[in-house]
C-alpha cells in the first residue's frame, strides 16, 4: 500500500466515526428541547382557572397590638385562610381528582373588567375595612369610647381608555381633587359637578405614602343603569378609607396582618381585640379557630371556602371552630357555611367542635359558658 492510498483510507475512517457522534448530539439536543417544551407547557402555561385549597390557621395575637393590653392568653385565637393558586396543567389535573381541592374559572372570581392586580387590591381593601369593622365591634362590646376618621379614597380599579388609567394605579389614595379635599367618595363626585368631558382637574394622591400630583383630562364615563347621558369623570372606581380611633390613646388598636387579604377574618380579629381589652381571658386555654365577616354592630356574615378552612384549622389542632350560620337571602340564594363546615369536619373525622355563629355576642356567650382548662 503506497502512502497516498493509506492517507485516503485514514481520512475515510475518521469521517466514518465522526458522523455517528454528530447524529447522537443532534438527538440529545432535540430530546432536551422537547423536554424543556413539555415542562414549560405543564408548569408555566397559565390556564384561566384558580385552584382553591386549604391554607393556614394562624395565631392572631401577634398581629394585634394595644398599648394597654390586659394580659396573657392561655389559649389561642386563630384566623383561617384559603390558598389560591393560578392553574397550570399539572395542578389543574391534580385539582380534578383531589378530594380537598376546588377549581373555579377566573371569570367566576373576578368582577367584570377586573384584572388580577385589581382583584388583589380589592382583597387588600376589604381586609382593611374588615379590620375597621372588627375594631368597632370590639370597642362596642368592651365599652371603649371611639370615633371615626376618614382618610381619603382608594383607587380600586381604573376604567380603560380614560385618563385615570394612564396615571393612577389600584391602591393609590386620592387626597384632593382641584381645591377640594377628598375624604369620602362623595367628595370626589362633588368636585366634578358641572364639569364635562374635555375639562381638566388637578388630582393629589398618595402612592405607598409618597404624595404626588397630576392633571387629568375628564372623559365620558360608561352609562350606568338608569342614566340617559354620560357623566364626566377621571375613570376610577373609588372606595372610602377610614380608621377607628380610641378616645384614649393607650386603647388604640393596631393590626398588622401581612399579606393576608379578604374580609373573612373579621370575627376572629374582633374576638382577639376584645380579649386584649378586657381583664378576663376568653380563650380559657382552648385553641379556637374560625371565620366570618364582621359588621360594626357585631353581625357575622358568610364567607367562601369554609371547607378548606376546616382542614387548615384541624391541622393546627384547633378544638373549636366558629362558623357563620346558614343564610337564605331574599332572592332564595342559600349560603350554608355551617352545614358545609360540619360536612367537611365529618369527612376528615376531626374532633374539632363546629359552633354556629350569627353575631360576635354569640361567640362570646359560647366561650363564657366553657369550663376553664
Secondary structure, DSSP 4 states (H G I P E B T S, - for coil): --HHHHHHHHHHHHHHHHHHHHHHHHHHHHHHHHHHHHHHHHHTSPPSEEEEEEEEEEESGGGEEETT-----SSEEEEEEEEEEE--HHHHHHHHH-TT-EEEEGGGTSPTT--HHHHHHHHHHHHHHHHHHHHHHHHHHHT--EEEEEEEEEEEEE-TTSHHHHH--TT-EEEEETTEE-SSHHHHHHHTTT--TT-EEEEEEEETTEEEEEEEE-EEPPPPTT-SSPPEE--EEEEEEEEEEESSGGG-EEE--TT--SSTTHHHHHHHHHHHHSSS-TTTT-EEEE--EE-TTSBEE--S-HHHHHHHHHHTT-SEEEEEPPEE-TTS-EE-HHHHHHHHHHHTT--PEEEEESBHHHHHHHHHTSPP-
